Amino acid sequence: MPDERPPDVREMGIYLTLAQVGFEMVVPLIVGLAVDHYADTMPWFTVSGVILGFVGGVAHLVVLGRQQEALKRERNKPENGAP
């Protein structure tokens, strides 16, 4: 019998954020391909799009990782203010 509970909102947010990172990595490649096709400059804008998408996506993943670490530290912080 399948589980009929609605998905956890936090989990859904994580999935949507990862999908956004994926789009951030793919869209510059597609734009580069389109510019190269119309400007007949193959492969320079495509290569630039790949590099830009990769750097942007990895940077976004690093920021997300740091945010998760901060949230985890905040949740595990003792209530009395002791380190």
C-alpha positions as CSV (number, residue, x, y, z in Angstrom):
1,M,0.0,0.0,0.0
2,P,1.6,3.3,-1.1
3,D,2.3,6.0,1.4
4,E,-0.4,8.7,0.9
5,R,1.0,11.4,3.2
6,P,1.9,14.7,1.5
7,P,5.6,15.3,1.0
8,D,7.5,17.2,3.6
9,V,7.6,20.9,2.7
10,R,11.3,21.2,3.7
11,E,12.2,18.2,1.5
12,M,10.3,19.6,-1.4
13,G,12.2,22.9,-1.0
14,I,15.5,21.1,-1.1
15,Y,14.5,19.4,-4.4
16,L,13.3,22.6,-5.9
17,T,16.6,24.3,-5.0
18,L,18.6,21.5,-6.5
19,A,16.5,21.8,-9.7
20,Q,17.3,25.5,-9.7
21,V,21.0,24.7,-9.5
22,G,20.6,22.3,-12.4
23,F,18.9,25.0,-14.5
24,E,21.6,27.5,-13.6
25,M,24.2,25.0,-15.0
26,V,22.3,24.2,-18.2
27,V,20.8,27.5,-19.3
28,P,24.2,29.2,-20.0
29,L,25.2,26.2,-22.2
30,I,21.9,26.5,-24.2
31,V,22.3,30.3,-24.6
32,G,25.9,29.8,-25.7
33,L,24.8,27.2,-28.3
34,A,22.1,29.6,-29.6
35,V,24.5,32.5,-29.9
36,D,27.1,30.4,-31.6
37,H,24.5,29.1,-34.0
38,Y,23.3,32.5,-35.0
39,A,26.6,34.4,-34.9
40,D,28.6,31.5,-36.5
41,T,31.2,31.7,-33.8
42,M,31.3,28.0,-32.9
43,P,32.5,26.9,-30.2
44,W,33.4,30.0,-28.2
45,F,30.1,31.0,-26.7
46,T,29.3,27.4,-26.0
47,V,32.6,26.9,-24.1
48,S,32.0,30.1,-22.2
49,G,28.5,29.0,-21.3
50,V,29.7,25.7,-20.0
51,I,32.4,27.4,-17.9
52,L,30.0,30.0,-16.6
53,G,27.3,27.4,-15.8
54,F,29.7,25.2,-14.0
55,V,31.2,27.9,-11.9
56,G,27.8,29.4,-11.1
57,G,26.3,26.1,-10.2
58,V,29.2,25.0,-8.0
59,A,29.2,28.4,-6.3
60,H,25.5,28.1,-5.6
61,L,26.0,24.6,-4.1
62,V,28.8,25.9,-1.9
63,V,26.5,28.7,-0.6
64,L,23.7,26.2,0.0
65,G,26.1,23.9,1.9
66,R,27.2,26.7,4.1
67,Q,23.6,27.6,4.9
68,Q,22.8,24.1,5.8
69,E,25.9,23.9,8.1
70,A,24.8,27.1,9.8
71,L,21.3,25.8,10.4
72,K,22.7,22.6,11.7
73,R,25.0,24.4,14.2
74,E,22.1,26.7,15.2
75,R,19.9,23.7,16.0
76,N,22.6,21.9,18.0
77,K,23.5,25.0,20.0
78,P,22.9,24.6,23.7
79,E,20.1,26.6,25.3
80,N,22.1,28.1,28.2
81,G,24.6,29.9,25.8
82,A,27.6,27.7,26.7
83,P,29.9,26.8,23.8
